[in-house]
Amino acid sequence: MKIGLLSDTHSFLDAELFELFKSCDEIWHAGDVGRINIIDELNNFKPTIGVYGNIDDKDIRATWPRDVIVDREGVKIFMTHIAGKPGKYNRRVAELILQEKPQLVICGHSHILRVLYDQKFKHLHMNPGACGHHGFHIFRTALRFELRNGRIENAEVIELGERGRLSHQK
């Protein structure tokens, strides 16, 4: 199963993502969507799951939950918007990680692209960075990876250009 992972669109959905994610089976959004119709656009393109972020309004919060815990291809995944990072998870997230024991923890919020293995909790941590224009990040990023037989494989960083530079919008 191939996954396209994005976060922090902040009301901007780059049309280039539709080409970059065309081979994906599902799209995952780690919060701070911005506009409810971004969820519709993604769902019309591919099956999409996601969580709401701290900037998201009541409509997005009514559509997507705070946390998602799912199993895909034998990989247990925990996704939330605000988590922290390995060694510095917030208390709520650390407790959920201890309870659920996911193999993959996904978050957004920081606008910092990060993929690393957490030795303490024995999982892969992924933050796709931000693919919108709002924030302090320099480059807009996303991730693409595969889940197969209980493994996370072939992770790729997608660079969408500099923040602030206009790109095509769907």
Secondary structure, 3 states (H helix, E strand, C coil): CEEEEECCCCCCCECHHHHHCCCCCEEEECCCCCCHHHHHHHHHHCCEEECCCCCCCHHHHHHCCCEEEEEECCEEEEEECCCCCCCCCCHHHHHHHHHHCCCEEECCCCCCEEEEEECCCCEEEEEECCCCCCCCCCEEEEEEEEEECCEEEEEEEEEEEECCCCCCEC
